[in-house]
Amino acid sequence: MQNKMQRYIYVMIFLLLFSFLPVSSVKAGPIQHEQNIFVQEGEETKESVPQMLSEPEVLQIAQKHIQGYMANDIQTKDRIIEASTNMIPLYNLNNQTIAYAVPLVEGEREIGYISVGALKDGYDAYDIFIDDSVVQRLHQSLSSPSIMEKSEERKIVFVPPMNYMVQVTDKGHQQYFGMENNFQSLRDITEAVEVNMDELHQKYETIRSEENREYMDQILQNDISARATAAVAKEEVSLTVEANQSMFVPVQDGSGYSYGGNQNWYSQNTHKERGCGPVAAANITNYLAKITNPSVYSTLYSGNTTSKQDFLAHMDKMYDYVSPGILGKISVGGFASAVESYAKDKKVNLSRVTDNSAFTLDNTAAYIKAGLSLNSPVATLNLSKFDDYEYEWHWMTITKYYRDTTDSRWIAVSTWGQRRSINYRTHFDAIAGNRTLGGGFMYFK
């Protein structure tokens, strides 16, 4: 992965080879899901012009999640939060609004945003990011002097479930800039977007379904469906430190603390590009050693968690064991073997937990809850990939699972040293969809 074009070539070769695998090689289960990337023949076509939600309806959906997930989440619990009407439109590549970044306001202060879908047959929400300056950074991205100075139009393009980029248009010519480091920097990705334009257009269709339309109707009508009623009570399962302190592997980074490791801390560019798997392994082994059961797992991490120097040394060690290739670490089983090998060398008896159940929303959720109930962080891999976006083709560490009585589901994750909340249905569908190589979940005990 020395540059964007070379990476694209490697990925395309891999996808081509994968497409010739026999059906019997496709695996299922909460551990790993592999999926053919091509659309099934006879797939039902959707209406070409989607129906849009009104802005009051978007605010209604945002308020539902404020009163639901955010009312219980440790970052926002007991805070009086409102959805701002100063919504930031998020577009697709056809200049259509598909979502809004809705600022979350506490008093007169913006404390973050929730991204809410704008399509009646799309997802109701995508992600929540609580950070006092993140909305300001979104606005600043549109006026950044680092991109084309003279332009007719600038807008934020959104690629679900969590990918944002700035589109700049001048005299009919368009450039694209990836929004990186939690919207603190921009990088020109025009070449990669142009190469993958057809796939990106097709990806927007994957977020639309009749099931999503029905669920959206239930939210807007404040109706609890039979499926939601069957969900019984609210579910909330978290790692102990996450639940009590909203912390996870708190490494001192500048004046504050990270929420888990950050692959940008690696000194080598190749490590930064491929290092998400090793970071997830470093997070898990640190947490098991320091929090879950120090008497059993202490030798998995002997340094000081808050010391960036100590934790980076641990990340380097885990990089050697995980050993990401040119495409990164794209095997859940290979990831598990690397962690087990490291534990064995540390004289620790640590094994992956497997489950051969069908790869469904409920089964994978049960697997995540089982890991968190043991106070064991759950690694997750998403192998949807069309460009060098921040949260695709990526490992993250799950620290919390939440489901309310209307069947809204969220997970909290550690990614790039930050805590992010993701609509679990969007994350699951990104793994299990037709245009992905899959991914999966893994925890240890």
Long-range contacts (C-beta under 8 A, 24 or more apart in sequence): 1-270, 1-273, 1-274, 1-326, 1-327, 1-328, 2-270, 4-189, 4-191, 4-192, 4-388, 5-191, 5-192, 5-195, 7-326, 7-388, 8-192, 8-195, 8-196, 10-326, 10-327, 11-327, 11-385, 14-327, 14-437, 15-437, 18-437, 28-356, 28-358, 28-359, 29-354, 29-355, 29-356, 29-357, 29-358, 29-359, 29-363, 29-440, 30-355, 30-357, 30-359, 30-363, 30-364, 30-366, 30-367, 30-368, 30-440, 30-441, 31-332, 31-333, 31-352, 31-354, 31-355, 31-356, 31-367, 31-440, 31-441, 31-442, 32-331, 32-332, 32-333, 32-381, 32-438, 32-439, 32-440, 32-441, 33-359, 33-431, 33-432, 33-438, 33-439, 33-440, 34-437, 34-438, 35-432, 35-433, 35-434, 35-436, 35-437, 35-438, 36-434, 37-434, 37-435, 37-436, 37-437, 38-434, 39-202, 39-434, 39-435, 40-434, 43-434, 46-121, 46-205, 46-208, 50-96, 50-119, 50-120, 50-121, 50-122, 50-208, 51-119, 51-120, 51-121, 52-97, 52-118, 52-119, 52-120, 53-117, 53-118, 53-119, 53-120, 53-216, 55-85, 55-87, 55-100, 57-220, 58-87, 58-100, 58-102, 58-116, 58-118, 59-83, 59-85, 59-87, 59-102, 60-219, 60-220, 61-116, 61-117, 61-124, 61-125, 61-216, 61-219, 61-220, 62-102, 62-114, 62-116, 62-125, 64-124, 64-219, 64-406, 64-408, 65-114, 65-125, 65-128, 65-408, 66-104, 66-114, 68-404, 68-406, 68-408, 69-128, 69-402, 69-404, 69-408, 69-410, 69-421, 70-104, 70-114, 70-128, 72-234, 72-236, 72-402, 73-400, 73-402, 73-410, 73-412, 73-421, 74-242, 74-243, 74-244, 74-245, 74-246, 75-130, 75-246, 75-419, 76-104, 76-111, 76-130, 79-106, 79-111, 80-106, 80-107, 81-105, 81-106, 81-111, 82-106, 83-114, 84-110, 88-113, 88-135, 88-138, 88-139, 88-156, 89-118, 89-155, 89-156, 90-115, 90-118, 90-156, 90-157, 90-158, 90-164, 91-155, 91-156, 91-157, 91-158, 91-167, 92-157, 92-158, 92-201, 92-204, 93-157, 93-167, 93-197, 93-200, 93-201, 93-204, 94-201, 94-204, 95-155, 98-122, 98-158, 98-160, 98-204, 98-207, 99-126, 99-158, 99-160, 101-135, 101-138, 101-156, 103-135, 104-130, 110-135, 110-136, 113-138, 115-158, 117-207, 117-216, 119-207, 119-208, 120-213, 120-216, 121-208, 121-209, 121-210, 121-212, 121-213, 121-216, 122-207, 122-208, 122-212, 122-216, 123-160, 123-161, 123-207, 123-212, 123-423, 123-425, 123-426, 124-212, 124-215, 124-216, 124-219, 124-408, 124-423, 125-408, 125-423, 126-160, 126-161, 126-162, 126-422, 126-423, 126-426, 127-161, 127-162, 127-420, 127-421, 127-422, 127-423, 128-410, 128-420, 128-421, 129-182, 129-418, 129-420, 129-421, 130-419, 130-421, 131-182, 131-418, 134-182, 134-183, 137-182, 137-183, 137-184, 138-164, 138-183, 141-166, 141-177, 141-179, 141-183, 141-186, 142-166, 144-186, 146-186, 147-175, 147-177, 147-186, 148-175, 159-200, 159-203, 159-386, 159-389, 160-203, 160-204, 160-207, 160-426, 160-430, 161-391, 161-422, 161-423, 161-426, 161-427, 161-430, 162-390, 162-391, 162-420, 162-422, 163-389, 163-390, 163-391, 163-392, 165-189, 165-193, 165-389, 178-387, 178-388, 178-389, 178-390, 179-390, 180-390, 181-264, 181-416, 182-416, 182-418, 189-387, 189-388, 192-387, 192-388, 193-387, 196-386, 196-387, 199-386, 199-435, 200-386, 200-387, 202-435, 203-384, 203-386, 203-435, 206-429, 206-433, 206-434, 206-435, 207-426, 207-429, 215-407, 218-406, 219-406, 224-405, 224-406, 225-407, 227-407, 228-405, 228-406, 228-407, 229-405, 231-403, 231-405, 231-406, 231-407, 232-405, 233-405, 234-402, 234-403, 234-404, 234-405, 235-369, 235-401, 235-402, 235-403, 236-400, 236-401, 236-402, 236-403, 237-368, 237-369, 237-372, 237-373, 237-400, 237-401, 237-402, 238-372, 238-399, 238-400, 238-401, 238-412, 239-287, 239-291, 239-372, 239-375, 239-377, 239-399, 239-400, 240-291, 240-375, 241-287, 241-291, 242-399, 242-400, 242-412, 243-400, 246-419, 248-283, 248-287, 248-377, 248-397, 248-399, 248-414, 248-419, 249-283, 249-286, 249-287, 249-305, 249-311, 249-414, 250-305, 250-306, 251-305, 251-306, 251-307, 251-308, 251-311, 251-417, 252-306, 252-307, 252-308, 253-308, 253-417, 257-306, 258-417, 258-418, 259-414, 259-417, 259-418, 259-419, 260-397, 260-414, 260-415, 260-417, 261-311, 261-315, 261-414, 261-417, 262-416, 262-417, 263-315, 263-416, 264-416, 264-417, 265-308, 265-312, 265-315, 265-417, 266-312, 266-315, 266-316, 266-319, 271-319, 273-328, 274-324, 274-325, 274-326, 274-328, 274-329, 275-315, 275-319, 275-324, 276-328, 276-329, 276-394, 276-395, 276-396, 276-415, 277-322, 277-324, 277-328, 277-329, 277-335, 277-381, 277-395, 278-315, 278-318, 278-319, 278-321, 278-322, 278-324, 278-329, 279-315, 279-318, 279-395, 280-335, 280-379, 280-395, 280-396, 280-397, 281-318, 281-321, 281-322, 281-335, 281-338, 281-339, 281-342, 281-379, 282-311, 282-314, 282-315, 282-317, 282-318, 283-377, 283-397, 283-414, 284-339, 284-376, 284-377, 284-379, 284-397, 284-443, 284-444, 285-314, 285-318, 285-339, 285-342, 285-343, 286-311, 286-314, 287-376, 287-377, 288-350, 288-376, 288-377, 288-444, 291-375, 292-374, 292-375, 292-376, 296-348, 297-348, 297-350, 299-346, 299-347, 299-348, 300-342, 300-343, 300-346, 300-348, 300-350, 317-342, 318-342, 327-393, 328-393, 328-395, 329-381, 329-395, 330-381, 330-383, 330-393, 330-437, 332-379, 332-381, 332-439, 332-440, 332-441, 332-442, 335-379, 335-381, 335-395, 335-442, 336-442, 336-444, 339-444, 340-444, 343-444, 350-444, 350-445, 351-444, 351-445, 352-442, 352-443, 352-444, 353-442, 353-443, 353-444, 353-445, 359-432, 361-409, 361-424, 361-425, 361-428, 364-428, 364-441, 365-401, 365-403, 365-409, 365-424, 367-441, 367-443, 368-398, 368-401, 368-411, 368-441, 369-401, 370-443, 371-398, 371-441, 371-443, 372-398, 372-399, 372-400, 372-401, 374-443, 374-445, 376-443, 376-444, 376-445, 377-414, 377-443, 378-441, 378-442, 378-443, 379-441, 379-442, 379-443, 380-413, 380-427, 380-431, 380-439, 380-440, 380-441, 380-442, 381-431, 381-439, 381-440, 381-441, 382-427, 382-430, 382-431, 382-436, 382-439, 383-431, 383-436, 383-437, 383-438, 383-439, 384-430, 384-431, 384-433, 384-435, 384-436, 384-437, 384-439, 385-436, 385-437, 390-416, 391-415, 392-430, 398-441
